[in-house]
Every structure is written in C-alpha cells, then in structure tokens.
Amino acid sequence: MTQALRLGIAGLGTVGVGVVRIVRRHADLLQARTGRPIEIVAVSARDSSKDRGVNLSDYAWETDPVALAKRDDVDVFVELMGGENGPAKASVEAALTSGKDVVTANKALLAIHGQELAEKAEAAGRVIRFEAAVAGGIPVIKSLTEGLAGNEITRVMGVMNGTCNYILTRMQSQEKGYNALFDECAELGYLEADPNLDVGGIDAAHKLALLSSIAFGTKPNFDGIEIEGIQQISLDDIHQADDMGYRIKLLGLAQRTARGLEQRMQPCLVPSDSPLGQLEGGTNMVVIEGDAVEQVVLRGPGAGEGPTASAVMGDVCDLARGLKISTFGRPATSLEDATPAITGLPAPYYLRLGLLDKPGALAKVAAILGDAGVSIDRMRQYGHSDSTAPVLIVTHKTTRATLDVALDGFRTTDVVAGEPVALRIEQV
C-alpha cells in the first residue's frame, strides 16, 4: 500500500477544525484523487480540553507547535495559528529545518517574512504552499502559478476583504452609516481582534503583497503598498457614487509601470456594471489580466471554515501527488527587489469637500486645484442646512501626487471645513 501523507496541524480554530472535518469526511475521496491516503497524526493548540465539535482523540497532542513541527511522524506541517511572528514563524522555520513541507493560511507571516522563509524552504529542498492565505476558497494562487503561467501578467486587482465589502454594500442597500455597520460586524464576529486589520486595509494589503510577488516576480514588499482604509466613507459618498454610475470598493491593485511597481489598497470608485461593482456582501473577487489570456475574473467566498479549509486541502492534495512549486512561482533567489512606483498612473478622482458658506469660497477651491495642475471635469454643490455646504468634484485624470498638492492647499485655506475625501476612479 502506498505510504500515507501524514499531517501535523497547528491551530484548531475555525479553519483547523474545518481541515480535520474534511480529512475525516472525505478520506476515500482524497485517496482516490491523490493516489495515497492522507491522515492527521498530531495536532497542537493552546487548550487541549476545549470542545471543538470534532473528534480529536485519534491524534497525538503537542502543546508546543515547534515540537509538532519537529515530529518524525509528520510529513507536512499545516500552520493555521496566524500572526506574523511568535509561534507561527518559529514553528514554520522548525518544520523547514526538519525537512517538512509547509501549508499555511498565514498571509501576514508571508507578506512580512515570505522571502526569508521561501529561501529557507528552497535551501532545504522543501516548499511552502499558501492558497488559503489569499481570498479564502478562490484558487487564485494556483491560477497565477499554474493556469496562467504562460502569460506576462499586466495587472492584478480585486476585493480581498469580505468585511469591508460587507460594510460598503450594506451602506448601499440598507442606508446604514459606517459606524452602525462597524458595530454590526463586531456583533457578528466578522472583525479581526484588531479591527484596523480589516477596515484599515491591512489584512487585504497582506494578500496583495503575495499576489504581486507571484505576478511580477518580485520579493514580497508589504511596505511598498499604499494603504488606506474605509473609515472616511460616508453615506453621501455612497449616494454620489451611485448617481454617477459607480460603486465604492476597497480595491487592491498591483501593476508594473515605467515608474516602478504600483501597489495600492484603497477605497475606489468602480463602474456599477463591472464584475467588481456588482460584488455583494462578504464575497471576494480577484481580476487577473495577462497578455495572452486578457482578463480572468475569479469570484468566491473569501473566508469561513469551509472555503478556507478547502484551500488548505487543495495544497495538501498537491503535495500528496508530488506536485511541488516554488513558493512564489519561481525560485526565491531569482525574485527581484520591488522598486515602488514614484507615483501611480494618472486617473480621475472623486473629491468631497465641506465648503464654508463664504463669498468666493467656490472660486478659491477652483483656484487651488488649478494652481496644483488639477483640471475639473464636473462640480456640484448640493443642499445644506447649516453653514457648511457639501461640494462634489470629479477631476480629469491626474496623479495622486499632484492631487495631494491641492489637498494640502484645501487644508490651509479658510473656506474648507474638515478633512477632504479623495477617492480614485478606477476603470475595470
């Protein structure tokens, strides 16, 4: 009988339990598809007495995940603890040093330490697989490294945080403000322990760093991503975008330009009738553009027990079949240093200002934009009941660096109240 592929699972939260359930429920199916049995031999978590709703009595228990990673009877170390440092990093390093392949769902770990770990894996003749780290159940890593390997990738973009998309689409459909929906997400358990990881765009930016590395052959460069969250988005912005035929999405985008590698994770306006514009609720979507394939759209659940565990098991099955691909799709030692773009490609921008009710205020705003080199496509001042008049401006194409000059001018003038909101309009 062919020798079983033996798993050690560190982390028995939602995803870890989901993996255990799949292995137990689909043992025959997994063997039929991979040609060998897949079994769990040992697990690790902080509390061995906790009832997790699944039978764990058949498995050895290790309190220390590093000890689990070093076990002689483990072939593949499955890291599902999370965290960019601490036990997660230490146990992955121990697994590689001990001659084991690694499957992980840990986007933060790889976005920050991915280059170092990938080189360590290569030196040991091992691989790190991480389909579950990006977009949950969507097979985007496999698509980039395998299905689209014959393409020069020109752009990768997508909605990669379900919580943010849930908030923005509920603002649209339920007429609820950001603060009310933030509280709703907290009650539903949709937010990370540190909510800023979600609403601040950091979680999604970790994912973008990994996709960008694979797409463009660069070392993961999380620090090179321009990150902006959704906290400043108001119902007024949702309404005005809708009136112009757009939806607001927390959009991640990576593309190589003559100015360098552009990586952004920020709220943008996208056409309402585009696939991204029609994306509702907590669903994720990744759009990949290549020279041969043109455009591929991948849509699916971005989190949760089943989808994420499904992605973990996809990687496990590949290892059971003997399929081993370099961590970021090519040898880690061949990855180039990412040169961040000095400034992004020009695009139109949506601006919302609170204009004080003073003579000549609108003219001052127009002058500040003109002096900065920003051309106005359209402008609207709409009804108000106090001394501050909301003003909506859509610019012609400009760079963010140029626009920032105008925004600084708004902050020093005596006619603009509060912080201006500036959102890029992205054609997708």
WORA-V450097 format. One record per residue. SS is DSSP state (helix for helix, strand for strand, loop for the rest). PHI is phi in whole degrees, 0 to 359 (NA if undefined). Layout:
[[SS & PHI] [SS & PHI]]
This chain:
[[loop & NA] [loop & 299] [loop & 294] [loop & 290] [strand & 272] [strand & 257] [strand & 256] [strand & 241] [strand & 252] [strand & 254] [loop & 109] [loop & 240] [loop & 278] [helix & 303] [helix & 287] [helix & 303] [helix & 296] [helix & 298] [helix & 295] [helix & 302] [helix & 297] [helix & 296] [helix & 298] [helix & 286] [helix & 282] [loop & 243] [helix & 305] [helix & 293] [helix & 296] [helix & 298] [helix & 294] [helix & 296] [helix & 277] [helix & 251] [loop & 85] [loop & 204] [loop & 292] [strand & 240] [strand & 222] [strand & 265] [strand & 252] [strand & 205] [strand & 223] [strand & 213] [loop & 198] [loop & 288] [loop & 236] [loop & 282] [loop & 269] [loop & 292] [loop & 278] [loop & 256] [loop & 76] [loop & 215] [loop & 285] [loop & 247] [loop & 292] [loop & 280] [loop & 249] [strand & 292] [strand & 243] [strand & 240] [loop & 289] [loop & 261] [helix & 295] [helix & 295] [helix & 297] [helix & 299] [helix & 296] [helix & 265] [loop & 299] [loop & 290] [loop & 265] [loop & 250] [loop & 266] [strand & 233] [strand & 266] [strand & 255] [strand & 262] [loop & 230] [loop & 273] [loop & 87] [loop & 98] [loop & 280] [loop & 227] [helix & 63] [helix & 302] [helix & 297] [helix & 295] [helix & 298] [helix & 285] [helix & 296] [helix & 298] [helix & 295] [helix & 297] [helix & 296] [helix & 297] [loop & 274] [loop & 84] [loop & 249] [strand & 283] [strand & 234] [strand & 241] [strand & 219] [loop & 249] [loop & 266] [helix & 293] [helix & 295] [helix & 302] [helix & 282] [helix & 295] [helix & 267] [helix & 244] [helix & 301] [helix & 296] [helix & 300] [helix & 290] [helix & 296] [helix & 294] [helix & 296] [helix & 298] [helix & 299] [helix & 298] [loop & 267] [loop & 71] [loop & 243] [loop & 228] [strand & 242] [strand & 247] [loop & 212] [helix & 307] [helix & 288] [helix & 281] [loop & 231] [loop & 63] [loop & 54] [loop & 278] [loop & 279] [loop & 280] [helix & 282] [helix & 296] [helix & 298] [helix & 298] [helix & 289] [helix & 280] [helix & 240] [helix & 299] [loop & 250] [loop & 297] [loop & 274] [loop & 253] [loop & 274] [strand & 285] [strand & 256] [strand & 202] [strand & 233] [strand & 208] [strand & 171] [strand & 260] [loop & 237] [loop & 227] [helix & 295] [helix & 296] [helix & 296] [helix & 292] [helix & 299] [helix & 297] [helix & 293] [helix & 286] [helix & 289] [helix & 300] [helix & 291] [helix & 272] [helix & 253] [loop & 57] [loop & 257] [loop & 280] [helix & 303] [helix & 298] [helix & 295] [helix & 284] [helix & 300] [helix & 297] [helix & 297] [helix & 296] [helix & 297] [helix & 293] [helix & 277] [loop & 78] [loop & 277] [loop & 266] [loop & 295] [loop & 305] [loop & 258] [loop & 301] [helix & 296] [helix & 300] [helix & 276] [helix & 289] [loop & 274] [loop & 85] [helix & 288] [helix & 305] [helix & 293] [helix & 292] [helix & 304] [helix & 295] [helix & 298] [helix & 301] [helix & 287] [helix & 297] [helix & 297] [helix & 300] [helix & 294] [helix & 293] [helix & 242] [loop & 68] [strand & 244] [loop & 293] [loop & 306] [loop & 226] [helix & 299] [helix & 294] [helix & 272] [loop & 269] [strand & 280] [strand & 242] [loop & 215] [loop & 270] [loop & 255] [loop & 298] [loop & 270] [loop & 285] [loop & 246] [helix & 299] [helix & 301] [helix & 296] [helix & 300] [helix & 294] [helix & 293] [helix & 298] [helix & 300] [helix & 297] [loop & 268] [loop & 89] [strand & 233] [strand & 238] [strand & 262] [strand & 227] [strand & 282] [strand & 250] [strand & 265] [strand & 215] [strand & 226] [strand & 205] [strand & 271] [strand & 234] [loop & 297] [loop & 269] [strand & 126] [strand & 274] [strand & 266] [strand & 226] [strand & 225] [strand & 229] [strand & 200] [strand & 293] [strand & 224] [strand & 268] [strand & 234] [strand & 303] [loop & 300] [loop & 268] [loop & 277] [loop & 306] [loop & 293] [loop & 294] [loop & 269] [loop & 287] [loop & 245] [loop & 61] [loop & 272] [strand & 285] [strand & 255] [strand & 211] [strand & 236] [strand & 248] [strand & 242] [strand & 241] [strand & 227] [loop & 292] [loop & 266] [loop & 278] [strand & 71] [strand & 224] [strand & 237] [strand & 244] [strand & 246] [strand & 228] [strand & 174] [strand & 292] [loop & 264] [loop & 199] [loop & 104] [helix & 302] [helix & 296] [helix & 300] [helix & 288] [helix & 297] [helix & 301] [helix & 294] [helix & 302] [helix & 290] [helix & 299] [helix & 294] [helix & 299] [helix & 295] [helix & 299] [helix & 294] [helix & 297] [helix & 280] [loop & 89] [loop & 275] [loop & 229] [loop & 240] [loop & 307] [loop & 311] [loop & 253] [loop & 89] [loop & 206] [loop & 308] [helix & 300] [helix & 290] [helix & 265] [loop & 291] [strand & 272] [loop & 293] [loop & 286] [loop & 260] [strand & 300] [loop & 298] [loop & 298] [loop & 209] [loop & 285] [loop & 297] [loop & 298] [strand & 202] [loop & 289] [strand & 230] [strand & 262] [strand & 238] [strand & 237] [strand & 235] [strand & 261] [strand & 261] [strand & 291] [loop & 282] [loop & 232] [loop & 301] [loop & 78] [helix & 298] [helix & 296] [helix & 295] [helix & 297] [helix & 297] [helix & 298] [helix & 292] [helix & 297] [helix & 297] [helix & 298] [helix & 298] [helix & 279] [loop & 91] [loop & 257] [loop & 265] [strand & 271] [strand & 273] [strand & 206] [strand & 217] [strand & 219] [strand & 248] [loop & 242] [loop & 308] [loop & 210] [loop & 243] [loop & 225] [loop & 277] [strand & 246] [strand & 258] [strand & 293] [strand & 234] [strand & 249] [strand & 230] [strand & 245] [strand & 267] [loop & 286] [loop & 302] [strand & 207] [loop & 269] [helix & 295] [helix & 298] [helix & 293] [helix & 298] [helix & 299] [helix & 298] [helix & 293] [helix & 298] [helix & 297] [helix & 295] [helix & 300] [helix & 291] [helix & 259] [loop & 279] [loop & 260] [loop & 242] [strand & 250] [strand & 258] [strand & 75] [strand & 269] [strand & 296] [strand & 254] [strand & 236] [strand & 233] [strand & 290] [strand & 258] [strand & 254] [loop & 273] [loop & 236]]
